[in-house]
Amino acid sequence: MTRIATRLRFLLLTLACAGAYVLAYALRFADGGEPHHWELMRATIGFAVLAKIAAFFWHDVHQQHQRYISFEDLAAIVKAATAGAVALTLIDFFLLPMLAIPRGVIFIDWGATIFAMSAVRAWPRALHYARTHFLPASTEQTRVLIVGADDHGEVLLRAVRSSADTPRRVMGFIDDNPAHRGRSISGVPVVGGADQLPGLVSRLGVKEVLITGGLPGKQVRRLIDTAQQHGFRVKVLPSYQQILNEHVSVQPRSVAIEDLLRREAVDFDQQAVRSWLDGRTVLVTGSSGSIGSEICRQLLRVKPAKLVVLDRSETGQFFLERELRALAPDACIEVALGDLTDADRMRAVFEEHRPDVVFHAAAYKHVPLMEQHPGEAIKNIVLATRNVADLADEFAAGAFVMISTDKAVNPTSVMGSCKQLAERYVQARSAGSSCRFTTVRFGNVLDSAGSVVPVFRQQIESGGPVTVTHQDIVRYFMMIPEASQLVIQAGTMGRGGEIFVLDMGEPVRIMDLARDMIRLSGLRVGEDIEIEVTGLRPGEKLYEELYGESERHKPTSHEKIMVADSNAESLLRVAHDIGRLASLVNGPADAVRDALGEVVPRLDYLEEQRRAA
């Protein structure tokens, strides 16, 4: 069948070239001409067809897919027709001096060939367009509107039109920009803004509103609320950046909680990061974790000389290595197993790989569990940070970037206290060191190991109830890729000793988050799934803070990265405090908590509960 199709395409190509040449003579000599003109046409038509076919094969025009012809394909046809005209002129001048093809014929033939070849290539698409636009719409077609009369919307329109599995008919675009009103994209008009959506849905018989995965969460939330009130569905298709970078499906899906919390895309200066990491070895600790693994993925995009991924989780490292090697088969990736509290093992890793840049993402994350095991929190957060930071300084790494948390500000928990102490040590370690020690502090990341979202999801799947610790508890959220990109970006900006704070946007009420997740699961709050308020847990705060009282809030060159400017403590003082705690970590939990509270004064979580009440 393929051979027959190839022969058919060649036959159509030959007929188009010959027909264009005959048409050129007919147009040039419309009054009938002289008999010798037609004899000349018959004598030279073979040379003309041969020259044009050779040019079309040279430019691979014969390989173009007729259903998906584009502007680039038309440009190739113009180039090939021009090359064929030049070739025919040279043949006429050097090989056929006695025949002398009229120059007007060659020029008309050039234009006629472009027209004929374009028609041959475009007719399947023209038939498809006519079938979808001029024939009566099938009763099975779902009428839809697309949000956004921009590049994303245009790509979404083409994806919808090309999908045969679930036929949809696009009735118009929704766009809040007044300048776009009255315009159209590929024949589809911009019919109004989001405030007009209820009336448009009713008037046009729309059942679905389609959005891209790049739409900001606030807009998605408003659309969901409108959809619930007026009885239409909101479906999500990935943006073309997501398709290229994440290999996601192009099928429409229901709105997920990620869409409601999505923020505007990060301005990621990939060139600056590439210049910073070019030719360097980068070490990522906690590489199997949510943030650590995403940092590894982002780093592969800027192609460091070597990426060393370090974690104590054997299973996590096994699957991470498979994923990273599939993403970048040619990248130099070294997988290391080891516990960061094992100083001898960490020294061996540094001696083997000599990292130039260290991203320290390893840490415990679950607040209530750390309240029960304060000694383990000190080991895994404070002592691990000290070990890696000391080795980065000893082995002359160029930069050390520690990932911290908003729980380190005015801490009420063991975990927050340990993170604050780790921040102090990293900041103090920068004094007099050739290594640029910096810290990046931010709040919750959606779907990370320490996030409430996986817990809510499991509770909903189990039939409830969904447990919220307080009616008014709020948290900051950002997406894992956004946080990871900003962490890497902050690494390029650090000069040593800074605590960078990421812009977390507006805080989210956890009660609202729980209600949204229940509704997006197709269930009703209070009828299908109950929400139960359980009270604040040990160490839990009603709201998180990004800056301490003594820290000065300063902007940087990046709009989403700030600096919490403060005076660093002496390394001797912080090292003494850590040494004191290190001697107690395996003792009774109450004694460890008391000692930690003396080093890092904490707000009592019982007081936090009283404030909440």
N, C-alpha and C positions, 0 to 999 in steps of 0.2 A: 504493500500500500504506500509506503514511504517513497519507493522508487517511482511509482505512478504519479504521486503528487509532485515529485521533483521534475519529472518530464513535463507535466502539465504547466508548472510554473515557468519552465524554460520556453515552452510553446507560447504562453501568454506574453512573456518578455519579448520574444522574437516578433510576434504579431504587433505588439505595441510599438516597437522600434520601426518596423516596416510601415505601419499605418501612419506614424508621425512623419516619416519621410515623404510618403505619397501626399499627405495633407499639406506639407510644406510647398510642394510643387503646385498643388491645386490652388493654394492661397496666393502664391507668388504670381502665377499665370492665370488669374481668375478669368481673364478675357479669352482664354483658350490657348494662347501662346502659339509658338511655332511647332511643327511636327518634331523638329530635332530636339526640342526641350524634353518631350516625353520619351524619345529614344535615349536621351542622356539619363533620364531618371531610371529607365529600365537597366541601363548599362552600369549604373553606379549604386543601385539600391543594395546590392550585396555587400559592397565595401562599407556603406553607411551602417547597415545593420551589424556587421562584424565589429566595426569600431565601437559602436555604442554598447554592444553586448560585452565586449572586452572591458570597457570602462565600468559597466555595472558590476561585473564580476570582481573587478579590482577593488571596488568600494563596498563589496558584500551586500549590494542591494537585493540580490536574489535570496539572501538569507533572512530578510526582514520578515517579522511575523505580521501578517496582514491584519489581524484583529486588533493589534496594539500599536499601530503606526503612530509616531509622535513627530514633534517638530524636528528632532534630531534625524529621524528617518527621512523627512522631506529635504533637510539640508544635504543629506548624503545623495539623494536623487539629483539635486541641483549640481552638486560637485561632479557626479558621474556623467550627467548630461553635458556639462561644460567640457569635461575631459574628452568625451566622445566627439563633440564638435571640433575641438582642437585637433584630435586625431584625424578626423575626416578632412579637415583643411590641409593638414600635412600630407595625407595620402593623395589628395587632389593635386597639391603643388608638386610633389616629388614623383609620384607614380602614375598620375593621370594628366600630364600636362596638355594632352591633346583634347581632353574632354572639358575641363574648366567648369566645375559646378558653380553656379551663380552664388555669390556671397549672401544674397538675400535669402536664398533657399536654406543655406546652412544656419542662418540666424533664426528663421521661422521654424526650422526643424528642431533647433535647440529648445525653443519655447514649447513646441508641440510635444516633444519627447517628455519634458518635465510634466506637462499636463496629463499625457497618456499614462506615464508610469505612476503618477500620483493617483490617478483614477483606478488603475489596476490594483494598487496597494490598498486603497482606502475603501473599496466597495464593500468588503465584509463588515468593516466598522460602520459604514453608512447604513447597511441593512440592519445591523444591531441597534443603531440609534433610532432608525425609523420604527422598528418593532417596539422599542421601549417608550417612544415619545408620541407617536401618531396613531398607533393602533389602540383600540379601546383597552382600558386598564382591566386586568384580571380582578375578579372579586376576591381572589386570595391575596392580593397585594396589600401589605400593611402601609398605611399612609403615615409618613414621618416628617418631622422637622429636624433641622440640624442647627445646633448652637454654634455660632461663630462663622462670620463671612470672611474668612482669612485662609491662609495656606492650609491650616489643619482642617478647616471645613471643606475645602476643595478636595483634599486627599480623601476625606471621609465620604464625600459625594461620589467620587469615582469608585471607591471600595463598595459602596452600596449598590451602584449601578452594575458592577461586574459580578455581584454575588447572585448565583442562580439558586442556591439552596433555600434561602429565606427571602423571597421577593419582597422588596419594599419600594414604595413610590415616594420620592422626596418632593414635598409640596412647597418647601421654602426654607430660607435661612432665618434664624433669630440672631439679631446683633444689636447691642445697645448703643453703638456708635451712630449718631444721627447722620453722619456723612455717608454711611453705607445704605441708608434707606432709599428704596426705589431702584437700586442697582440689581444686577443679576450675575450669577456665576454659572457658566455652562448652561444657560437657559433657565436656571432656577432663581427666582426673585428673592430679595431680602424683604420679608413680609412684615417685620416689626421688631420691637425689643422685648426683653424678658417680661416687662410689666404688661404687655399685651398678650402674653402667652395663653391665658385661659380663654379669651375670646377667639383667638386664632385656632386653638385646638377644637373648639366647638364648631366654628364656621367651616373649617377645612376637613373635619372628620378625622383628625389625627389621633392615632393610637399610641405612638411612641415619639419621644424626643431623644435624639442621638447626640452624645457629647464625646469628646476625646479625653483620653486619660490625662492630658496635660492641663485640664481646666482647673482653676483654683478651687480649693475646698469650699470657700464661702459661697461661690456661685452654685456649686453642686448642691449644697445644703438648701439654698433657696429653691432650686428646681425640684428637689425631692419634696419639700413642703408643699409647693404648688401642685405637684403631681398627685400627692395624697388627697388634696382637697378637690381636684377636678377630674380624677379618674383616668389618668394616662400613665404610661410607663416611661421611665428614664433608663436608657441603655448606654453603655460605655464601650467605645472602641479605642484601642491604644493609639497614641500619637505616633507619627512616623519616626520620631526619635526613639520611642520605646521599642518600636518594631526593629529598628536597626541595632540598638544597643542591648536589648534584653531578649530578643527572639520570641516575642509573645505572639499569641494568636490574633488574627484579624477578625474573629467572630465577635459580634456584639455580646456583651455580658451585662448582668445586673450591676447596679451601683454597689460598691463595697465601702467599708468604713474608711479605707485608704483614700477614696475619692473625696469624702467629706472633709478629711483633714489635710488634703494636699494643698501645698502652698506654691507660690510662683517659683519657676525654675531658678536654680542657683547660677550666679554668674561665675563660672568655674574657669579661671585663667589657665587653661591647659598648657599654653606655651610657657608661662612662668614656671609651672610645676615641672614641665619637661626639662627646661633649662636647669632647674635646681637639682633634679635627680639624674640628669644625663651622665652616664658612665659610673654611677654610684651603686653600692650595695645597700639595700634597704631591708631592715629587720622589722617584722610586725609581731608583737607578743599578743597572746590571746587571739590568735589568728582563726580559731574555730568558732569564736563567738560572733554575735550578730554584727557588731561594729567592726571587729577585727577582720572578718571575712570580706565585708564590703570594702574596707580600705584596701585589701589585697586586690579585689576586682578593679577598683578605680586605679590603683597603681599600675596594673598591667596595661592600662590604656596609654600611660605616658612612658612606658618601656624603660624602666631602670636597668642597669647592667645585670643585676641579680636581685631576686626577691627571696628572702629567707622568711619562712612562716614558722612560728614557734608556738607550741601549745602543749599542754600535758594530756589532752584528750586524744587517745589513739584513734578512736572511731571518727571523731571530728576531723582529725588531720587526714585520715584515709580518704574521706569523701571530699574534703576541700582540695586535696591534691588532684583528684580526678577532675573536679570541676575546673580548676585553674589551668590545668594542662590542656583541657578541651577548649578553653577560651583563648589561650595563647600557646599553641603547640611549639613555637620557636623560642619562647621566653625561657630564661635561665631561672628555674624555680627550685629552691632547696627546702625540703621539709625537715624540721627539727622537732624532736620530742623532748620535753623536759619540764620540770617544775621550777618556777621562778624563785622559789624559796630555797632551792638547792644551789648554793653559791658555787660549788665546784662544777656542777653541770653547766651553769650559766657561763662560767669562765671558759669552759671548753668550747661552748658555742661561739663566744666572741673571738677566741683564738683561731677557730677554724674559718670563720666567715668575715671577720673584721668589718662589721657594718659601718657605713658612713652616716646613715640616718636610721633612727629608731623611733617607731611608733608604738607606744606602750598602751595597749588596749586591754590587757588582762586585768580582771578584778572580779570579786564577788559582787552580786547586784541585788539580792533579795533581802530587803530590810528586816522583816520579822525573823528570818533564819539567822541573820547576823546578830540579832539581839540575844539569841539563845547560845551562840557560839562566838563570843567576842574575840577569843584568842585566835581562832581561825581567820576572822576578819582582819586582825592585825597582821597575821602572817601573809595572807594573800594580797592585801592591799598596801600596807605600809612597808613591811619588810621586803616584799617582792619589788616594789618600786625602788627602794633603797639599793637593792642588789643590782638591778638593771641600770639605774642611773650612775652608780659608782663605776660599773664596768664601761659604760658609754664614755665617761670621763677618762678612765684609765687607758682605754684603747683609742682615744682621740677621735671619737665619732664627731661628725660635723654638727649634728642636731639631734636632740632628744625631745619628742613631743608626747606628753602624757595626757590621756583622756580622763577628765574628771566629770563631776556631776553637780547639779544645783543643790543636791542634798548636803554638799560640803559647806554651804552658807548657813550660818546660825543653826548648826546641826542639832537634831533631837534624837538621832539614832547612832548606833555604833558604826554603821556603814558610812554615814555622813561624816562622823568624827574622823574615821580612818582616812577618808578621802581628803579632808581638810589637812590632816597631818602630812599626807603624801604630797599635797600641793605645796605646803610649807617647805618640805625637804627639797623638792625639785627647784623651787624658787631660790632657796638658800644655796643649792649646789651650783647655781649658775655663776655665783660670785668668783671671779678669778679663773674660771674654766674656759678653755678654748672651745668647748662644746656649747652650742646654743640650747639651753634648757628652757622649754616653754610648756605651758599647760593650756589645754582647751577645755572649757567648762560648758556643759549644756544640759538640758532636761531630758525628758523621756523620748525615746525613739519608738515609733510604731512597730509593733510585732517583734521587738527585741526580746531577748530571754527574760528581761526584768519587767516587761510591759504588762499592763493589766489586760490588754486586748486578747491575747491567747487565753487568759483565764475566763473572760466573758464568753469567748467563742465556745469553749468547752462546756461552760455552764448552760448556754443556750442549747447546744446539741444534746445535753443530758436532760433537757426539759425544765431547767431552772431549779431554784431561783437564782437570779443574778444578784451577787452580793456587792454592795457599795458600802464603804466604811463610814461615810458621812454625807448628808444631804448636800452640803455646800463645798465639798472637797474639790479642788481644781488642780490641774497639772498642765505643764507645757508639753507639747508634742511636736515632733518633726519626723520626716521620713528618714529611713536608714541611709539611702544614697545621698540625700541632702546633707545630713550630719557628717558623713564620711568625706564628701567633697570639701566641706568647709574646714574639717580637721586638717586635711592635706594642704588646703589653701593657706590656713593659718601657719602651717609649718614653713611656708616660703617667706612669711612676714616677720617671724620672730627674730629678735636680736639677742635675746637671752634674758630670762627672769620674768617675762610677761605671763599674765594669766589672761588668755583670750576667752571671751564670752560670746557664744553664738546667739544671734537674734532668734528668739523662739516664737515671736509673734504673740498672738493673744492666747491666754490660758483657756483651757477647755474644762467645763464642768464634767466630772466623771459621771454624774447622774444623767446628763444629756448624752454622753457617750454610750452609756448602757441602753438608754431608750432608743438611740439611733441604731445600734447593733441589733436590737430585737426587731425593730421595724424592717430593717433591711433583710432580715431573715424571713420576712413574710409573716411574722407573728405579731400579736397585739399585746401591748404592755398591760398587765393587770388581768388579762383574760387567758392568754396562752402562756405567758411567762410573767412571773412576779419579780419585782425588784425588792430586795431585802436590805435594810440599813443595819449594819452590824456593829458600828462604833469603831473609832480609830484604834489601830493596833499599836503595840509597843514600838516606839521609834518613829511612828508615822506623823507627818505634818499635815495640817489642813491645807496649806498652800506652800509652794516652793518659792524660793527667792534666788535671783541670779547674782546679786551683789551683796557683799557684807557691808556693815555700817561704816567701816573705816576705809572702804575701797572707793576710789574715784572712777567714775564712769567716763571713759574716753573713746572717741571714734577712731577708726583706722581708715585706710584707703579702700577697704571693702565695706559696703553698706550693711552686710549681715554679720560682720565680725567687729566686736568691740574689745576694749581692754579694761579689766578691773585693776586699776593701778593702786598699788599698796607698797608699803615699805617691807622689804624682805628681812626675816630674822637671821641671826647669825647661824652659820652651819653648825658651829660647836653646840649651840643651845638646842637646835632641833635634833642633832645626832644624839645628844645626851638623853632627851626625852624618849626617842625611839629605842635607845639602848635599854632604858629602864623598862619600857613595855615589853621588849623582847625577852627579858628575863622572867616575865610573868605569864606568857601566852599559854602555857600548859597548866596553869593554876586554876583555882575555882573561878567560875564565870563572874560571880559578884565582885571578886577582888580585881579581876581584869577590867570590868566595867568601871569600877571606882577609880582605878589608876588612869584609865583613858579619860575619864571625866575631869581629872585634875590637869591633865596635859591639854586637853581640848574641852573647855567648858561647854556644856550642852544645855539646851532648853529641855526641861523635863516634859516628856510626852504627856504626863498627866495634866501639867499646866496647859499644854496645847489643847487637850480635850476640854478643859475648863474654858479656855478662850473660844473654842468652837461652840460650846453650849451657850 
